[in-house]
Amino acid sequence: MGKEVGMAAPVHVATHPMIQHKLGLMREAGCPSSEFRRLLGEIAMLLCYEVTRDLPLEQVPIETPLEPMMTPRIAGRKLVLAPVLRAGLGMLDGMLALLPAARVAHVGLYRDPATLQAVEYYFKAPSDVAERLVLVLDPMLATANSAVAAIDRFKARGCRSIRFVCLLAAPEGIARLQEKHPDVEVWTAAVDRALDEHGYIRPGLGDAGDRIFGTA
């Protein structure tokens, strides 16, 4: 897996060499959008493997070509993947590659450039979302305003099993998320140095949404 930091719910830093190699390629300013999207999807799939490591299993009977047996299956209701629009969409396909039957919720938030606060413009989730494990997806945990707002929204719907998955995190974002939602565990590929005066993660990789969709 990797190391854990933090005093509230754990922050899991995935140190697998493949994740770190792909993240390094994404950080380069010359990485084209097509390559950036592909690498993000691959890292999301690898992070999905980590964040689902402790899902409960149950034994079910099956018939192999030779004889009956009991085999493990994931227990309970299927997960909900909740990308924060728009950058979170870049992580969705990689997650669905491992969880093809997962339900998908969408949380539309944008960051006000003056206040850096999250403004909601869209929310759609399964009617029984409160009964499922929700993975909130957003490549960057910077100020954490969007992460906190998204988790607030799911908790307002009765969700009590929520995990946050990102590509990069800043110490300031981790601290704020743990302050507001100390029960929510975080999975990330790296914790960078700090935020700058514009709320960007340093050294970071720039604006993830712009780099995913080629709108920089």
PLY file of the C-alpha trace (Angstrom):
ply
format ascii 1.0
element vertex 216
property float x
property float y
property float z
element edge 215
property int vertex1
property int vertex2
end_header
0.00 0.00 0.00
2.12 2.88 1.29
2.50 5.09 4.32
-0.22 6.73 6.39
-0.12 10.26 7.79
-2.51 12.29 9.91
-4.21 11.95 13.30
-7.89 11.81 12.30
-9.10 9.27 9.76
-5.99 8.03 7.96
-4.53 9.66 4.88
-3.23 6.81 2.73
-0.37 7.75 0.40
0.02 5.17 -2.36
3.76 4.79 -2.86
3.64 1.98 -5.43
6.39 2.55 -8.05
3.93 2.38 -10.97
1.77 5.12 -9.43
4.73 7.35 -8.68
6.21 6.84 -12.18
2.94 7.73 -13.90
2.40 10.73 -11.62
5.86 12.03 -12.51
4.99 11.85 -16.21
1.76 13.79 -15.58
3.57 16.57 -13.73
5.66 17.52 -16.77
4.44 20.72 -18.42
4.83 19.19 -21.87
2.55 16.21 -21.20
-0.26 16.47 -23.81
-3.91 16.24 -22.76
-4.38 12.83 -24.37
-1.46 11.40 -22.39
-2.52 13.22 -19.23
-6.01 11.69 -19.45
-4.63 8.21 -20.07
-2.21 8.39 -17.15
-4.86 9.77 -14.81
-7.17 6.91 -15.71
-4.43 4.37 -15.06
-3.54 5.91 -11.68
-7.24 6.04 -10.76
-7.50 2.31 -11.48
-4.47 1.62 -9.28
-5.87 3.81 -6.50
-9.18 1.97 -6.83
-7.35 -1.26 -6.07
-5.99 0.33 -2.88
-9.16 2.04 -1.66
-11.20 -1.16 -2.00
-8.62 -3.38 -0.30
-10.74 -3.87 2.85
-14.17 -4.41 1.30
-16.06 -7.18 3.13
-16.39 -10.59 1.49
-18.98 -13.33 1.76
-18.83 -16.96 0.67
-21.22 -18.03 -2.09
-21.74 -21.43 -3.71
-20.75 -21.92 -7.37
-20.17 -24.80 -9.79
-16.74 -25.03 -11.41
-16.38 -27.23 -14.52
-15.29 -30.01 -12.14
-17.18 -29.67 -8.86
-19.13 -27.33 -6.54
-17.28 -25.02 -4.18
-17.65 -21.94 -1.99
-15.96 -18.81 -3.33
-15.58 -15.24 -2.01
-17.67 -12.39 -3.42
-17.82 -8.74 -2.35
-20.65 -8.45 0.16
-23.32 -5.78 0.43
-24.59 -3.19 -2.00
-22.51 -1.96 -4.89
-20.38 1.16 -4.40
-21.16 4.67 -5.58
-18.47 6.54 -7.49
-18.94 10.29 -7.14
-16.73 12.42 -9.40
-16.65 16.12 -8.57
-17.27 17.89 -11.89
-15.46 18.50 -13.96
-11.96 17.24 -13.13
-13.26 14.22 -11.20
-14.56 12.81 -14.48
-10.94 12.12 -15.43
-10.78 9.49 -12.67
-14.13 7.84 -13.36
-13.26 5.49 -16.23
-10.23 4.12 -14.40
-12.38 3.36 -11.36
-15.13 1.80 -13.48
-12.55 -0.46 -15.11
-12.31 -2.31 -11.77
-15.86 -1.58 -10.56
-17.98 -1.85 -13.72
-21.20 -2.42 -11.76
-20.74 0.62 -9.49
-23.40 3.30 -9.43
-22.28 6.80 -10.44
-23.26 10.05 -8.73
-22.28 13.49 -10.04
-21.45 16.56 -7.97
-21.15 19.83 -9.91
-18.94 22.33 -8.11
-16.73 25.18 -9.27
-14.25 27.29 -7.34
-15.07 30.99 -7.16
-11.80 32.63 -8.29
-12.18 35.51 -5.86
-13.14 33.65 -2.67
-11.83 30.16 -3.57
-15.13 28.85 -2.12
-16.99 25.96 -3.77
-20.25 26.82 -5.54
-22.64 23.95 -6.30
-24.52 23.86 -9.61
-25.52 20.18 -9.94
-26.10 17.09 -7.79
-27.46 13.69 -8.80
-27.08 10.46 -6.84
-28.82 7.08 -6.53
-31.93 7.18 -4.36
-30.41 4.65 -1.93
-26.99 6.30 -1.78
-27.15 6.44 2.03
-26.93 2.63 2.13
-23.76 2.44 0.02
-20.05 3.19 0.32
-19.37 6.43 -1.57
-16.00 7.16 -3.17
-15.72 10.91 -3.85
-13.29 11.50 -6.73
-11.38 14.72 -7.39
-7.78 14.86 -8.68
-6.70 17.76 -6.45
-7.20 18.22 -2.71
-6.02 21.83 -2.54
-8.07 24.18 -0.33
-10.48 21.26 0.26
-13.46 23.59 -0.22
-14.86 21.41 -3.02
-14.13 18.19 -1.13
-15.83 19.46 2.02
-18.84 20.73 0.04
-19.23 17.41 -1.80
-18.99 15.38 1.40
-21.42 17.77 3.12
-23.91 17.04 0.34
-23.62 13.28 0.69
-23.87 13.42 4.47
-27.02 15.53 4.08
-28.42 12.57 2.13
-27.67 10.28 5.07
-24.36 8.81 3.85
-22.10 7.62 6.65
-19.56 5.58 4.67
-17.53 7.99 2.52
-13.96 7.91 1.25
-12.12 10.62 -0.68
-9.76 9.69 -3.53
-7.42 12.20 -5.19
-4.26 12.37 -7.23
-2.48 15.12 -5.26
-3.09 16.66 -1.85
-1.74 19.74 -0.08
-1.16 19.73 3.69
-3.62 22.62 4.03
-6.31 20.67 2.22
-5.76 17.59 4.34
-5.97 19.66 7.53
-9.22 21.33 6.48
-10.85 18.08 5.36
-9.87 16.39 8.62
-11.22 19.36 10.57
-14.60 19.30 8.82
-14.92 15.54 8.25
-12.55 13.68 10.59
-14.31 10.39 9.81
-13.49 10.45 6.07
-10.37 8.58 4.99
-8.27 9.98 2.12
-6.39 8.07 -0.57
-3.85 10.01 -2.64
-0.79 9.42 -4.81
1.23 12.23 -3.19
1.16 15.00 -0.59
2.91 18.04 -2.07
4.65 20.94 -0.34
2.00 23.65 0.07
-0.60 25.89 -1.58
0.36 29.16 -3.25
-1.53 32.45 -2.95
-3.90 31.40 -5.73
-4.84 28.12 -4.05
-2.78 25.93 -6.40
-0.80 22.96 -5.12
2.99 23.39 -5.37
4.89 21.85 -7.08
1.69 20.22 -8.29
0.81 19.81 -11.94
-1.26 22.90 -12.73
-5.03 22.94 -13.17
-6.08 19.29 -13.52
-9.36 20.11 -15.28
-7.66 22.27 -17.87
-5.00 19.64 -18.50
-7.55 16.81 -18.78
-9.76 18.64 -21.26
-7.19 20.81 -23.04
-8.75 24.11 -21.96
-5.68 25.80 -20.47
0 1
1 2
2 3
3 4
4 5
5 6
6 7
7 8
8 9
9 10
10 11
11 12
12 13
13 14
14 15
15 16
16 17
17 18
18 19
19 20
20 21
21 22
22 23
23 24
24 25
25 26
26 27
27 28
28 29
29 30
30 31
31 32
32 33
33 34
34 35
35 36
36 37
37 38
38 39
39 40
40 41
41 42
42 43
43 44
44 45
45 46
46 47
47 48
48 49
49 50
50 51
51 52
52 53
53 54
54 55
55 56
56 57
57 58
58 59
59 60
60 61
61 62
62 63
63 64
64 65
65 66
66 67
67 68
68 69
69 70
70 71
71 72
72 73
73 74
74 75
75 76
76 77
77 78
78 79
79 80
80 81
81 82
82 83
83 84
84 85
85 86
86 87
87 88
88 89
89 90
90 91
91 92
92 93
93 94
94 95
95 96
96 97
97 98
98 99
99 100
100 101
101 102
102 103
103 104
104 105
105 106
106 107
107 108
108 109
109 110
110 111
111 112
112 113
113 114
114 115
115 116
116 117
117 118
118 119
119 120
120 121
121 122
122 123
123 124
124 125
125 126
126 127
127 128
128 129
129 130
130 131
131 132
132 133
133 134
134 135
135 136
136 137
137 138
138 139
139 140
140 141
141 142
142 143
143 144
144 145
145 146
146 147
147 148
148 149
149 150
150 151
151 152
152 153
153 154
154 155
155 156
156 157
157 158
158 159
159 160
160 161
161 162
162 163
163 164
164 165
165 166
166 167
167 168
168 169
169 170
170 171
171 172
172 173
173 174
174 175
175 176
176 177
177 178
178 179
179 180
180 181
181 182
182 183
183 184
184 185
185 186
186 187
187 188
188 189
189 190
190 191
191 192
192 193
193 194
194 195
195 196
196 197
197 198
198 199
199 200
200 201
201 202
202 203
203 204
204 205
205 206
206 207
207 208
208 209
209 210
210 211
211 212
212 213
213 214
214 215
